[in-house]
Amino acid sequence: MHRFHRKVTKAVDDRLYTEEELHLLKELSDIRVRTIILTLLSSGVRVGALTDLKLRELTYLEEHKIYKISVYSEEIAYHYITFCTPECAITIKLYLDYREKKRENLPKQRPFIATSFHIKRSKDSFVTRQAIQKILDRERYKAGIFSQERDAQI
């Protein structure tokens, strides 16, 4: 019977990033990627939820200088509210200003995280979870932050 029990091992050894690694990730990233990183870190939103966020689900709270983020707002069973840090709020504002400067129309139903501007796609195209994972992997690689198993695939 013992021969049928396999030892369970993790595919990736998870760990927290150091302050230096996080600082390096933020410094090396463009405004879009910095927005992704800070939103994930400061709000606790999962990558899959980030891809579905629309601009209407972000509310700037002037009094606190943060954003209130309504996650899974169209799915009553999974809906929740979270908030970001003031640093993240500043980055979100810069990112949205950048998109407006690129002459992108930003009605409330548009995706919060847009696909790259140089890619010709439909105007309401949401970035995918896989695309965000590739972006984050690329940024970690640029910053010299590696995890053996995942980075062997890059």
C-alpha positions in Angstrom: 0.0 0.0 0.0 2.9 2.4 0.7 4.1 2.2 -2.8 0.9 4.0 -4.0 1.4 7.0 -1.8 3.4 9.7 -3.6 5.3 12.4 -1.9 3.6 15.8 -2.6 5.9 18.5 -3.7 5.3 22.1 -4.7 6.1 23.1 -8.3 7.4 26.5 -7.3 8.9 27.5 -4.0 6.9 30.7 -3.1 8.5 33.4 -1.1 8.0 37.1 -0.4 9.9 39.7 -2.5 12.4 41.8 -0.5 11.9 45.6 -0.3 14.9 46.0 -2.7 13.3 43.6 -5.2 10.0 45.4 -5.1 11.7 48.8 -5.5 13.7 47.5 -8.5 10.5 46.1 -10.1 8.7 49.5 -9.7 11.7 51.5 -11.0 12.3 49.3 -14.1 8.6 49.2 -15.1 6.7 51.5 -17.4 3.5 53.2 -16.0 1.2 50.4 -17.1 3.2 47.6 -15.5 3.8 49.7 -12.4 0.0 50.1 -12.1 -0.5 46.3 -12.4 2.2 45.6 -9.8 1.1 48.2 -7.3 -2.6 47.3 -7.7 -1.9 43.6 -7.1 0.4 44.3 -4.1 -1.6 47.0 -2.4 -5.2 45.8 -2.9 -4.8 42.1 -2.7 -6.7 41.7 -5.9 -5.9 38.4 -7.8 -4.6 38.5 -11.3 -7.8 37.0 -12.7 -9.9 39.7 -11.0 -7.6 42.5 -12.2 -8.2 41.5 -15.8 -12.0 41.9 -15.5 -11.9 45.3 -13.7 -13.6 48.2 -15.5 -13.0 51.9 -14.9 -16.4 52.2 -13.3 -15.3 49.8 -10.6 -12.7 52.2 -9.4 -13.8 55.2 -7.2 -11.3 57.8 -6.1 -11.8 58.8 -2.5 -10.4 62.3 -2.4 -10.5 62.5 1.4 -8.1 59.6 1.8 -6.3 59.9 -1.6 -6.9 56.2 -2.4 -9.1 54.2 -4.7 -12.0 52.0 -3.6 -12.0 49.0 -5.9 -15.2 46.9 -6.5 -14.1 43.4 -7.5 -16.3 41.0 -9.3 -19.1 43.6 -9.2 -21.2 41.7 -11.7 -21.0 38.4 -9.7 -23.0 38.9 -6.5 -21.7 35.7 -4.9 -18.0 36.8 -5.3 -18.3 40.6 -5.1 -16.1 42.4 -2.6 -14.6 45.8 -2.0 -11.0 46.5 -1.4 -8.8 49.6 -1.4 -5.3 50.5 -2.6 -2.5 52.5 -1.0 -1.9 56.2 -1.7 1.2 55.3 -3.7 -0.9 53.0 -5.9 -3.6 55.7 -6.3 -1.0 58.1 -7.6 0.2 55.5 -10.1 -3.3 54.8 -11.2 -4.0 58.5 -11.8 -0.7 58.8 -13.8 -1.7 55.7 -15.8 -5.1 57.0 -16.6 -3.7 60.4 -17.6 -1.2 58.6 -19.8 -4.0 56.8 -21.6 -5.9 60.0 -22.1 -2.8 61.7 -23.5 -2.6 58.9 -26.0 -6.1 60.1 -27.1 -7.8 57.0 -25.7 -11.4 57.7 -24.8 -12.0 56.4 -21.3 -15.7 55.8 -20.7 -16.6 53.9 -17.5 -17.2 50.6 -19.2 -13.6 50.4 -20.6 -11.1 48.0 -19.1 -9.0 49.3 -16.2 -5.8 47.7 -17.6 -5.7 48.2 -21.3 -3.9 46.0 -23.9 -0.8 47.7 -25.2 -1.5 50.8 -27.2 0.6 49.7 -30.2 -1.5 46.5 -30.7 -4.5 47.0 -33.0 -7.4 45.4 -31.1 -11.0 46.2 -30.5 -11.4 49.3 -28.2 -12.9 47.3 -25.4 -10.3 44.5 -25.4 -9.4 43.3 -21.9 -5.9 42.1 -21.1 -5.8 38.4 -20.3 -4.6 36.7 -17.1 -1.9 34.9 -19.2 -0.8 38.2 -20.7 -0.4 39.8 -17.2 1.5 36.7 -16.0 3.9 37.0 -19.0 4.3 40.7 -18.2 5.1 40.0 -14.6 7.5 37.2 -15.5 9.3 39.5 -18.0 9.6 42.3 -15.4 11.0 39.9 -12.8 13.5 38.6 -15.4 14.6 42.2 -16.2 15.0 42.9 -12.5 17.0 39.7 -12.0 14.4 38.1 -9.7 14.1 34.4 -10.4 12.3 31.4 -9.2 13.9 28.3 -10.6 10.9 26.3 -12.0 8.9 29.2 -13.5 11.9 31.0 -14.9 13.1 27.9 -16.7 10.0 28.3 -18.9 10.8 31.9 -20.0 
